[in-house]
Amino acid sequence: MTMLVETAVERYKFVCGRCGYTWTADYDVQYLRDDVGATIAFYRLDGVPVPPPTSGEITCPNCGTMGVAVIPEARRDSPPAHLDSDEPRQRVSTTTDQRRASVPHLPAVVSTGTEPG
């Protein structure tokens, strides 16, 4: 049985090795444990599944090169709640679609940086 271990928002800084352009992006990450005990991470950027930022598949938005350094910059954990805990909780009576429709989408933070010099 696959089990959710934790969710987090992880911020990465990217620096292009060719043109020096820098930018940051916040990824939503889910960590799951599979049936054999291995932990697997799933990354999303603005709600879209993407390869991990450390996969080597990041392209510089300024010059198009793939020679981009990836630097973990910050992380906000959100561990899953346990039903047998005394953590505050509230029963939800709306559907997922209703909750999504009730508020605007909060995009991932992607801040463009600077060009060198």
C-alpha positions in Angstrom: 0.0 0.0 0.0 1.4 3.4 -1.0 1.3 6.0 1.8 1.7 9.7 1.8 4.7 10.5 4.0 4.8 14.3 3.7 4.1 17.3 1.5 6.3 20.3 1.2 6.9 23.5 -0.8 10.5 23.6 -1.9 12.1 26.7 -3.4 15.0 26.3 -5.8 17.4 29.0 -7.2 18.6 28.5 -10.7 21.8 30.0 -12.2 22.6 29.7 -15.9 26.2 28.7 -16.5 26.2 30.3 -19.9 24.6 33.7 -19.5 24.5 34.1 -15.7 20.7 34.6 -15.6 19.2 33.7 -12.2 15.6 32.9 -11.1 13.7 31.0 -8.4 10.7 28.7 -8.4 8.6 27.1 -5.7 7.7 23.5 -6.3 4.9 21.5 -4.5 6.3 18.1 -3.6 4.6 15.0 -2.4 6.7 12.2 -0.8 5.1 8.8 -0.8 6.4 5.4 0.5 5.7 2.4 -1.6 5.0 -1.2 -0.7 8.7 -2.1 -0.4 9.6 1.0 1.8 11.1 3.2 -0.9 10.3 6.9 -0.8 9.3 8.5 -4.0 8.9 12.3 -4.7 6.4 13.8 -7.1 7.0 17.4 -8.1 4.5 20.0 -9.4 5.0 23.5 -10.6 1.9 25.6 -10.7 -0.2 22.4 -10.4 1.5 20.8 -13.4 3.6 17.6 -12.9 7.2 18.3 -13.8 10.5 16.5 -13.5 12.4 17.2 -10.3 14.4 20.5 -10.5 17.6 18.5 -9.9 16.9 16.2 -12.9 19.2 18.2 -15.3 16.2 19.0 -17.5 16.0 22.7 -16.6 16.4 25.1 -19.5 17.4 28.8 -19.0 14.5 31.0 -20.0 16.9 33.7 -21.1 19.3 31.9 -23.5 17.8 28.3 -23.8 20.8 26.4 -22.5 20.6 23.4 -20.3 23.7 24.3 -18.3 21.8 25.4 -15.2 23.0 25.1 -11.6 20.2 24.2 -9.2 20.5 25.4 -5.6 17.9 24.4 -2.9 17.0 27.6 -1.2 14.1 27.0 1.2 11.5 24.5 2.3 8.2 24.6 4.1 7.0 21.2 5.4 3.5 20.1 5.7 3.4 16.7 7.4 0.2 14.7 7.0 -2.2 14.7 9.9 -3.0 11.5 11.8 -6.6 10.6 12.6 -5.7 9.4 16.1 -4.0 12.7 17.1 -5.4 15.6 19.0 -4.6 18.0 16.2 -7.3 20.6 15.4 -9.6 19.5 12.6 -12.8 20.3 10.7 -15.1 18.1 8.8 -15.4 19.1 5.1 -18.8 19.1 3.5 -17.8 20.4 0.1 -16.4 18.5 -2.9 -12.9 19.0 -4.3 -14.3 20.8 -7.3 -16.4 23.1 -5.1 -13.3 24.1 -3.0 -11.3 24.7 -6.2 -14.0 26.9 -7.6 -14.5 28.9 -4.5 -11.1 30.7 -4.5 -8.7 31.7 -7.3 -5.7 29.6 -8.1 -2.6 30.5 -6.2 0.3 30.1 -8.7 3.7 28.9 -7.8 6.2 31.6 -7.1 8.5 31.9 -10.1 10.6 35.0 -9.8 12.8 36.1 -12.6 16.2 37.1 -11.6 18.9 39.2 -13.1 21.2 39.1 -16.0 24.9 39.4 -15.1 26.6 42.7 -14.9 
